[in-house]
Amino acid sequence: MNTAVKFGIYTGISVAVWTIIMVLTGWFKDPILLNLFWMVVIFQFVLLYIGLKKSSIEARVNGEFGKSYTELIKNGLLITIIAGVLIFFSSLLFTTQIYPEYFNELRETYQQILTSSGKSEIEIEKLLEENSKTQTPFLQALFGFIGTFLTGLLGSSIFSAIFRKRE
């Protein structure tokens, strides 16, 4: 199996597993621990880095000078798109089938955060109403894909420059 495909699958699965861990532990309900969800960005950068490094090394082992910057960017985007698709569908599955109360519980956490920050009841209701417009399974899955893509594009650009420069 192609290195980029493998690392795309690894990234998608790691994000899905981390999401399940966040829910099973209840961390997503804690106003502070909720921020641990952003570990997915670190997972993506680490796996993207390793995947591109491995692609670069494989090219040299195969007798090639190495991969060009463009080839490495393409590999990075392939990793990212595969991961993004897996993240999109795992998010949909998670929020519609496995844990359909996810958004209700997330709303309660957000309400606690707003209350503890000293917001009035009127302000809280208004903010909760605004926030609920994007708290749908499809939109959250789409945001996950878009976030994965943008992070992957940035990481691919940086890591490709690093590996191309070393060759």
Rosetta constraint file for C-alpha pairs under 8 A:
AtomPair CA 1 CA 5 HARMONIC 6.89 0.50
AtomPair CA 1 CA 6 HARMONIC 6.67 0.50
AtomPair CA 2 CA 6 HARMONIC 6.32 0.50
AtomPair CA 3 CA 7 HARMONIC 6.19 0.50
AtomPair CA 3 CA 51 HARMONIC 6.49 0.50
AtomPair CA 3 CA 54 HARMONIC 7.39 0.50
AtomPair CA 3 CA 55 HARMONIC 6.45 0.50
AtomPair CA 4 CA 8 HARMONIC 6.04 0.50
AtomPair CA 4 CA 51 HARMONIC 6.32 0.50
AtomPair CA 4 CA 52 HARMONIC 7.68 0.50
AtomPair CA 4 CA 55 HARMONIC 7.55 0.50
AtomPair CA 4 CA 75 HARMONIC 5.65 0.50
AtomPair CA 4 CA 76 HARMONIC 7.08 0.50
AtomPair CA 4 CA 78 HARMONIC 6.18 0.50
AtomPair CA 4 CA 79 HARMONIC 5.03 0.50
AtomPair CA 5 CA 9 HARMONIC 6.26 0.50
AtomPair CA 5 CA 78 HARMONIC 7.00 0.50
AtomPair CA 5 CA 79 HARMONIC 5.99 0.50
AtomPair CA 5 CA 82 HARMONIC 6.94 0.50
AtomPair CA 6 CA 10 HARMONIC 6.15 0.50
AtomPair CA 6 CA 79 HARMONIC 7.84 0.50
AtomPair CA 7 CA 11 HARMONIC 6.00 0.50
AtomPair CA 7 CA 47 HARMONIC 6.42 0.50
AtomPair CA 7 CA 48 HARMONIC 7.09 0.50
AtomPair CA 7 CA 51 HARMONIC 5.76 0.50
AtomPair CA 7 CA 79 HARMONIC 5.88 0.50
AtomPair CA 8 CA 12 HARMONIC 6.20 0.50
AtomPair CA 8 CA 78 HARMONIC 7.11 0.50
AtomPair CA 8 CA 79 HARMONIC 3.94 0.50
AtomPair CA 8 CA 80 HARMONIC 6.03 0.50
AtomPair CA 8 CA 81 HARMONIC 7.30 0.50
AtomPair CA 8 CA 82 HARMONIC 4.92 0.50
AtomPair CA 8 CA 83 HARMONIC 4.56 0.50
AtomPair CA 9 CA 13 HARMONIC 6.04 0.50
AtomPair CA 9 CA 79 HARMONIC 7.69 0.50
AtomPair CA 9 CA 82 HARMONIC 6.47 0.50
AtomPair CA 9 CA 83 HARMONIC 5.81 0.50
AtomPair CA 9 CA 86 HARMONIC 7.40 0.50
AtomPair CA 10 CA 14 HARMONIC 6.01 0.50
AtomPair CA 10 CA 47 HARMONIC 7.55 0.50
AtomPair CA 10 CA 83 HARMONIC 7.63 0.50
AtomPair CA 11 CA 15 HARMONIC 6.29 0.50
AtomPair CA 11 CA 43 HARMONIC 6.92 0.50
AtomPair CA 11 CA 44 HARMONIC 5.93 0.50
AtomPair CA 11 CA 47 HARMONIC 6.38 0.50
AtomPair CA 11 CA 79 HARMONIC 7.93 0.50
AtomPair CA 11 CA 83 HARMONIC 5.48 0.50
AtomPair CA 12 CA 16 HARMONIC 6.30 0.50
AtomPair CA 12 CA 82 HARMONIC 7.31 0.50
AtomPair CA 12 CA 83 HARMONIC 4.12 0.50
AtomPair CA 12 CA 84 HARMONIC 6.65 0.50
AtomPair CA 12 CA 85 HARMONIC 7.75 0.50
AtomPair CA 12 CA 86 HARMONIC 5.13 0.50
AtomPair CA 12 CA 87 HARMONIC 5.33 0.50
AtomPair CA 13 CA 17 HARMONIC 6.03 0.50
AtomPair CA 13 CA 83 HARMONIC 7.79 0.50
AtomPair CA 13 CA 86 HARMONIC 7.29 0.50
AtomPair CA 13 CA 87 HARMONIC 7.67 0.50
AtomPair CA 14 CA 18 HARMONIC 6.03 0.50
AtomPair CA 14 CA 40 HARMONIC 7.83 0.50
AtomPair CA 14 CA 43 HARMONIC 7.20 0.50
AtomPair CA 15 CA 19 HARMONIC 6.17 0.50
AtomPair CA 15 CA 40 HARMONIC 5.69 0.50
AtomPair CA 15 CA 43 HARMONIC 7.48 0.50
AtomPair CA 15 CA 87 HARMONIC 6.84 0.50
AtomPair CA 16 CA 20 HARMONIC 6.41 0.50
AtomPair CA 16 CA 87 HARMONIC 6.45 0.50
AtomPair CA 16 CA 90 HARMONIC 6.22 0.50
AtomPair CA 16 CA 91 HARMONIC 7.41 0.50
AtomPair CA 17 CA 21 HARMONIC 6.21 0.50
AtomPair CA 18 CA 22 HARMONIC 6.12 0.50
AtomPair CA 18 CA 37 HARMONIC 7.57 0.50
AtomPair CA 18 CA 40 HARMONIC 7.37 0.50
AtomPair CA 19 CA 23 HARMONIC 6.41 0.50
AtomPair CA 19 CA 37 HARMONIC 7.22 0.50
AtomPair CA 20 CA 24 HARMONIC 5.99 0.50
AtomPair CA 21 CA 25 HARMONIC 5.96 0.50
AtomPair CA 22 CA 26 HARMONIC 6.09 0.50
AtomPair CA 22 CA 27 HARMONIC 5.19 0.50
AtomPair CA 22 CA 28 HARMONIC 5.68 0.50
AtomPair CA 22 CA 34 HARMONIC 7.89 0.50
AtomPair CA 22 CA 36 HARMONIC 7.94 0.50
AtomPair CA 22 CA 37 HARMONIC 6.99 0.50
AtomPair CA 23 CA 27 HARMONIC 6.34 0.50
AtomPair CA 23 CA 28 HARMONIC 6.00 0.50
AtomPair CA 26 CA 30 HARMONIC 7.19 0.50
AtomPair CA 27 CA 33 HARMONIC 5.20 0.50
AtomPair CA 27 CA 34 HARMONIC 5.58 0.50
AtomPair CA 27 CA 36 HARMONIC 7.87 0.50
AtomPair CA 28 CA 33 HARMONIC 6.52 0.50
AtomPair CA 28 CA 34 HARMONIC 4.36 0.50
AtomPair CA 28 CA 35 HARMONIC 7.95 0.50
AtomPair CA 28 CA 37 HARMONIC 7.69 0.50
AtomPair CA 28 CA 106 HARMONIC 7.09 0.50
AtomPair CA 28 CA 109 HARMONIC 7.99 0.50
AtomPair CA 29 CA 33 HARMONIC 7.76 0.50
AtomPair CA 29 CA 34 HARMONIC 6.49 0.50
AtomPair CA 29 CA 105 HARMONIC 6.80 0.50
AtomPair CA 29 CA 106 HARMONIC 6.35 0.50
AtomPair CA 29 CA 108 HARMONIC 7.86 0.50
AtomPair CA 29 CA 109 HARMONIC 5.40 0.50
AtomPair CA 30 CA 34 HARMONIC 5.58 0.50
AtomPair CA 30 CA 109 HARMONIC 6.71 0.50
AtomPair CA 31 CA 35 HARMONIC 7.63 0.50
AtomPair CA 31 CA 109 HARMONIC 6.30 0.50
AtomPair CA 31 CA 110 HARMONIC 7.47 0.50
AtomPair CA 31 CA 112 HARMONIC 7.64 0.50
AtomPair CA 31 CA 113 HARMONIC 6.24 0.50
AtomPair CA 33 CA 37 HARMONIC 8.00 0.50
AtomPair CA 38 CA 42 HARMONIC 7.54 0.50
AtomPair CA 39 CA 43 HARMONIC 6.35 0.50
AtomPair CA 40 CA 44 HARMONIC 6.10 0.50
AtomPair CA 41 CA 45 HARMONIC 6.19 0.50
AtomPair CA 41 CA 148 HARMONIC 7.99 0.50
AtomPair CA 41 CA 151 HARMONIC 7.37 0.50
AtomPair CA 42 CA 46 HARMONIC 6.03 0.50
AtomPair CA 43 CA 47 HARMONIC 6.07 0.50
AtomPair CA 44 CA 48 HARMONIC 5.86 0.50
AtomPair CA 44 CA 148 HARMONIC 7.85 0.50
AtomPair CA 44 CA 151 HARMONIC 7.88 0.50
AtomPair CA 44 CA 152 HARMONIC 7.38 0.50
AtomPair CA 45 CA 49 HARMONIC 5.94 0.50
AtomPair CA 45 CA 151 HARMONIC 7.90 0.50
AtomPair CA 45 CA 152 HARMONIC 7.49 0.50
AtomPair CA 45 CA 155 HARMONIC 6.30 0.50
AtomPair CA 46 CA 50 HARMONIC 6.21 0.50
AtomPair CA 47 CA 51 HARMONIC 5.89 0.50
AtomPair CA 48 CA 52 HARMONIC 6.04 0.50
AtomPair CA 48 CA 76 HARMONIC 6.57 0.50
AtomPair CA 48 CA 79 HARMONIC 7.10 0.50
AtomPair CA 48 CA 80 HARMONIC 7.94 0.50
AtomPair CA 48 CA 152 HARMONIC 7.47 0.50
AtomPair CA 48 CA 155 HARMONIC 7.16 0.50
AtomPair CA 48 CA 156 HARMONIC 7.22 0.50
AtomPair CA 49 CA 53 HARMONIC 6.02 0.50
AtomPair CA 49 CA 155 HARMONIC 7.71 0.50
AtomPair CA 49 CA 156 HARMONIC 7.97 0.50
AtomPair CA 49 CA 159 HARMONIC 6.23 0.50
AtomPair CA 50 CA 54 HARMONIC 5.98 0.50
AtomPair CA 51 CA 55 HARMONIC 6.15 0.50
AtomPair CA 51 CA 76 HARMONIC 7.81 0.50
AtomPair CA 51 CA 79 HARMONIC 7.97 0.50
AtomPair CA 52 CA 56 HARMONIC 6.10 0.50
AtomPair CA 52 CA 72 HARMONIC 6.52 0.50
AtomPair CA 52 CA 75 HARMONIC 6.98 0.50
AtomPair CA 52 CA 76 HARMONIC 6.52 0.50
AtomPair CA 52 CA 156 HARMONIC 7.96 0.50
AtomPair CA 52 CA 159 HARMONIC 7.22 0.50
AtomPair CA 52 CA 160 HARMONIC 7.18 0.50
AtomPair CA 52 CA 163 HARMONIC 7.91 0.50
AtomPair CA 53 CA 57 HARMONIC 6.18 0.50
AtomPair CA 53 CA 163 HARMONIC 6.76 0.50
AtomPair CA 54 CA 58 HARMONIC 6.00 0.50
AtomPair CA 55 CA 59 HARMONIC 6.33 0.50
AtomPair CA 55 CA 67 HARMONIC 7.79 0.50
AtomPair CA 55 CA 72 HARMONIC 7.66 0.50
AtomPair CA 55 CA 75 HARMONIC 7.87 0.50
AtomPair CA 56 CA 60 HARMONIC 6.72 0.50
AtomPair CA 56 CA 66 HARMONIC 5.85 0.50
AtomPair CA 56 CA 67 HARMONIC 5.73 0.50
AtomPair CA 56 CA 72 HARMONIC 7.51 0.50
AtomPair CA 56 CA 163 HARMONIC 6.94 0.50
AtomPair CA 57 CA 61 HARMONIC 6.24 0.50
AtomPair CA 57 CA 66 HARMONIC 7.32 0.50
AtomPair CA 58 CA 62 HARMONIC 6.14 0.50
AtomPair CA 59 CA 63 HARMONIC 6.73 0.50
AtomPair CA 59 CA 64 HARMONIC 5.35 0.50
AtomPair CA 59 CA 65 HARMONIC 7.07 0.50
AtomPair CA 59 CA 66 HARMONIC 5.02 0.50
AtomPair CA 59 CA 67 HARMONIC 6.26 0.50
AtomPair CA 60 CA 64 HARMONIC 4.93 0.50
AtomPair CA 60 CA 65 HARMONIC 5.61 0.50
AtomPair CA 60 CA 66 HARMONIC 5.04 0.50
AtomPair CA 65 CA 167 HARMONIC 7.56 0.50
AtomPair CA 66 CA 164 HARMONIC 7.77 0.50
AtomPair CA 66 CA 167 HARMONIC 6.67 0.50
AtomPair CA 67 CA 71 HARMONIC 5.77 0.50
AtomPair CA 67 CA 72 HARMONIC 6.17 0.50
AtomPair CA 67 CA 164 HARMONIC 7.09 0.50
AtomPair CA 68 CA 72 HARMONIC 6.23 0.50
AtomPair CA 68 CA 164 HARMONIC 6.39 0.50
AtomPair CA 69 CA 73 HARMONIC 6.17 0.50
AtomPair CA 69 CA 160 HARMONIC 5.61 0.50
AtomPair CA 69 CA 161 HARMONIC 6.41 0.50
AtomPair CA 69 CA 164 HARMONIC 5.77 0.50
AtomPair CA 70 CA 74 HARMONIC 6.18 0.50
AtomPair CA 71 CA 75 HARMONIC 6.24 0.50
AtomPair CA 72 CA 76 HARMONIC 6.10 0.50
AtomPair CA 72 CA 156 HARMONIC 7.37 0.50
AtomPair CA 72 CA 160 HARMONIC 5.42 0.50
AtomPair CA 73 CA 77 HARMONIC 6.09 0.50
AtomPair CA 73 CA 153 HARMONIC 7.92 0.50
AtomPair CA 73 CA 156 HARMONIC 5.43 0.50
AtomPair CA 73 CA 157 HARMONIC 6.28 0.50
AtomPair CA 73 CA 160 HARMONIC 6.08 0.50
AtomPair CA 74 CA 78 HARMONIC 6.09 0.50
AtomPair CA 75 CA 79 HARMONIC 6.24 0.50
AtomPair CA 76 CA 80 HARMONIC 6.13 0.50
AtomPair CA 76 CA 152 HARMONIC 6.80 0.50
AtomPair CA 76 CA 153 HARMONIC 7.38 0.50
AtomPair CA 76 CA 155 HARMONIC 7.91 0.50
AtomPair CA 76 CA 156 HARMONIC 5.00 0.50
AtomPair CA 77 CA 81 HARMONIC 5.93 0.50
AtomPair CA 77 CA 149 HARMONIC 7.71 0.50
AtomPair CA 77 CA 152 HARMONIC 6.54 0.50
AtomPair CA 77 CA 153 HARMONIC 6.47 0.50
AtomPair CA 77 CA 156 HARMONIC 6.94 0.50
AtomPair CA 78 CA 82 HARMONIC 6.12 0.50
AtomPair CA 79 CA 83 HARMONIC 6.12 0.50
AtomPair CA 80 CA 84 HARMONIC 5.88 0.50
AtomPair CA 80 CA 148 HARMONIC 6.58 0.50
AtomPair CA 80 CA 149 HARMONIC 5.82 0.50
AtomPair CA 80 CA 152 HARMONIC 5.32 0.50
AtomPair CA 80 CA 153 HARMONIC 7.70 0.50
AtomPair CA 81 CA 85 HARMONIC 6.11 0.50
AtomPair CA 81 CA 149 HARMONIC 6.57 0.50
AtomPair CA 82 CA 86 HARMONIC 6.34 0.50
AtomPair CA 83 CA 87 HARMONIC 6.02 0.50
AtomPair CA 83 CA 148 HARMONIC 7.51 0.50
AtomPair CA 84 CA 88 HARMONIC 5.97 0.50
AtomPair CA 84 CA 144 HARMONIC 7.17 0.50
AtomPair CA 84 CA 145 HARMONIC 4.60 0.50
AtomPair CA 84 CA 146 HARMONIC 7.61 0.50
AtomPair CA 84 CA 148 HARMONIC 5.65 0.50
AtomPair CA 84 CA 149 HARMONIC 6.56 0.50
AtomPair CA 85 CA 89 HARMONIC 6.31 0.50
AtomPair CA 85 CA 145 HARMONIC 6.66 0.50
AtomPair CA 86 CA 90 HARMONIC 5.93 0.50
AtomPair CA 87 CA 91 HARMONIC 5.87 0.50
AtomPair CA 87 CA 141 HARMONIC 7.18 0.50
AtomPair CA 87 CA 144 HARMONIC 6.65 0.50
AtomPair CA 87 CA 145 HARMONIC 6.52 0.50
AtomPair CA 88 CA 92 HARMONIC 6.35 0.50
AtomPair CA 88 CA 141 HARMONIC 4.60 0.50
AtomPair CA 88 CA 142 HARMONIC 6.23 0.50
AtomPair CA 88 CA 144 HARMONIC 6.28 0.50
AtomPair CA 88 CA 145 HARMONIC 5.61 0.50
AtomPair CA 89 CA 93 HARMONIC 6.09 0.50
AtomPair CA 89 CA 141 HARMONIC 7.12 0.50
AtomPair CA 90 CA 94 HARMONIC 5.89 0.50
AtomPair CA 91 CA 95 HARMONIC 6.07 0.50
AtomPair CA 91 CA 137 HARMONIC 7.23 0.50
AtomPair CA 91 CA 140 HARMONIC 7.49 0.50
AtomPair CA 91 CA 141 HARMONIC 5.27 0.50
AtomPair CA 91 CA 144 HARMONIC 7.92 0.50
AtomPair CA 92 CA 96 HARMONIC 5.91 0.50
AtomPair CA 92 CA 97 HARMONIC 7.98 0.50
AtomPair CA 92 CA 137 HARMONIC 5.55 0.50
AtomPair CA 92 CA 138 HARMONIC 6.41 0.50
AtomPair CA 92 CA 141 HARMONIC 5.94 0.50
AtomPair CA 93 CA 97 HARMONIC 5.43 0.50
AtomPair CA 93 CA 98 HARMONIC 6.53 0.50
AtomPair CA 94 CA 98 HARMONIC 4.77 0.50
AtomPair CA 94 CA 99 HARMONIC 5.69 0.50
AtomPair CA 94 CA 100 HARMONIC 7.39 0.50
AtomPair CA 95 CA 99 HARMONIC 5.30 0.50
AtomPair CA 95 CA 100 HARMONIC 4.98 0.50
AtomPair CA 95 CA 101 HARMONIC 7.55 0.50
AtomPair CA 95 CA 102 HARMONIC 6.27 0.50
AtomPair CA 95 CA 103 HARMONIC 7.77 0.50
AtomPair CA 95 CA 137 HARMONIC 5.69 0.50
AtomPair CA 96 CA 100 HARMONIC 4.93 0.50
AtomPair CA 96 CA 137 HARMONIC 6.62 0.50
AtomPair CA 101 CA 105 HARMONIC 6.29 0.50
AtomPair CA 102 CA 106 HARMONIC 6.09 0.50
AtomPair CA 103 CA 107 HARMONIC 5.99 0.50
AtomPair CA 103 CA 135 HARMONIC 6.42 0.50
AtomPair CA 103 CA 136 HARMONIC 7.62 0.50
AtomPair CA 104 CA 108 HARMONIC 6.46 0.50
AtomPair CA 105 CA 109 HARMONIC 6.41 0.50
AtomPair CA 106 CA 110 HARMONIC 6.24 0.50
AtomPair CA 107 CA 111 HARMONIC 6.11 0.50
AtomPair CA 107 CA 128 HARMONIC 7.17 0.50
AtomPair CA 107 CA 132 HARMONIC 7.85 0.50
AtomPair CA 108 CA 112 HARMONIC 6.28 0.50
AtomPair CA 109 CA 113 HARMONIC 6.32 0.50
AtomPair CA 110 CA 114 HARMONIC 6.23 0.50
AtomPair CA 110 CA 128 HARMONIC 7.73 0.50
AtomPair CA 111 CA 115 HARMONIC 6.04 0.50
AtomPair CA 111 CA 124 HARMONIC 6.81 0.50
AtomPair CA 111 CA 128 HARMONIC 7.19 0.50
AtomPair CA 112 CA 116 HARMONIC 6.05 0.50
AtomPair CA 113 CA 117 HARMONIC 6.21 0.50
AtomPair CA 114 CA 118 HARMONIC 6.67 0.50
AtomPair CA 114 CA 119 HARMONIC 5.74 0.50
AtomPair CA 114 CA 124 HARMONIC 6.31 0.50
AtomPair CA 115 CA 119 HARMONIC 5.57 0.50
AtomPair CA 115 CA 120 HARMONIC 7.42 0.50
AtomPair CA 115 CA 121 HARMONIC 7.99 0.50
AtomPair CA 115 CA 124 HARMONIC 7.30 0.50
AtomPair CA 119 CA 123 HARMONIC 6.00 0.50
AtomPair CA 119 CA 124 HARMONIC 6.16 0.50
AtomPair CA 120 CA 124 HARMONIC 6.11 0.50
AtomPair CA 121 CA 125 HARMONIC 6.13 0.50
AtomPair CA 122 CA 126 HARMONIC 6.21 0.50
AtomPair CA 123 CA 127 HARMONIC 6.11 0.50
AtomPair CA 124 CA 128 HARMONIC 5.98 0.50
AtomPair CA 125 CA 129 HARMONIC 6.03 0.50
AtomPair CA 126 CA 130 HARMONIC 6.25 0.50
AtomPair CA 127 CA 131 HARMONIC 6.02 0.50
AtomPair CA 128 CA 132 HARMONIC 6.01 0.50
AtomPair CA 129 CA 133 HARMONIC 6.90 0.50
AtomPair CA 130 CA 134 HARMONIC 7.93 0.50
AtomPair CA 131 CA 135 HARMONIC 6.65 0.50
AtomPair CA 132 CA 136 HARMONIC 7.63 0.50
AtomPair CA 134 CA 139 HARMONIC 6.07 0.50
AtomPair CA 134 CA 140 HARMONIC 7.01 0.50
AtomPair CA 135 CA 139 HARMONIC 6.90 0.50
AtomPair CA 135 CA 140 HARMONIC 6.41 0.50
AtomPair CA 136 CA 140 HARMONIC 6.00 0.50
AtomPair CA 137 CA 141 HARMONIC 6.08 0.50
AtomPair CA 138 CA 142 HARMONIC 6.07 0.50
AtomPair CA 139 CA 143 HARMONIC 6.02 0.50
AtomPair CA 140 CA 144 HARMONIC 6.12 0.50
AtomPair CA 141 CA 145 HARMONIC 6.34 0.50
AtomPair CA 142 CA 146 HARMONIC 6.17 0.50
AtomPair CA 143 CA 147 HARMONIC 5.89 0.50
AtomPair CA 144 CA 148 HARMONIC 6.02 0.50
AtomPair CA 145 CA 149 HARMONIC 6.08 0.50
AtomPair CA 146 CA 150 HARMONIC 6.15 0.50
AtomPair CA 147 CA 151 HARMONIC 6.01 0.50
AtomPair CA 148 CA 152 HARMONIC 5.88 0.50
AtomPair CA 149 CA 153 HARMONIC 6.03 0.50
AtomPair CA 150 CA 154 HARMONIC 6.26 0.50
AtomPair CA 151 CA 155 HARMONIC 6.04 0.50
AtomPair CA 152 CA 156 HARMONIC 5.73 0.50
AtomPair CA 153 CA 157 HARMONIC 6.15 0.50
AtomPair CA 154 CA 158 HARMONIC 6.36 0.50
AtomPair CA 155 CA 159 HARMONIC 5.91 0.50
AtomPair CA 156 CA 160 HARMONIC 5.63 0.50
AtomPair CA 157 CA 161 HARMONIC 6.26 0.50
AtomPair CA 158 CA 162 HARMONIC 6.41 0.50
AtomPair CA 159 CA 163 HARMONIC 6.18 0.50
AtomPair CA 160 CA 164 HARMONIC 5.85 0.50
AtomPair CA 161 CA 165 HARMONIC 5.90 0.50
AtomPair CA 162 CA 166 HARMONIC 6.44 0.50
AtomPair CA 163 CA 167 HARMONIC 6.69 0.50
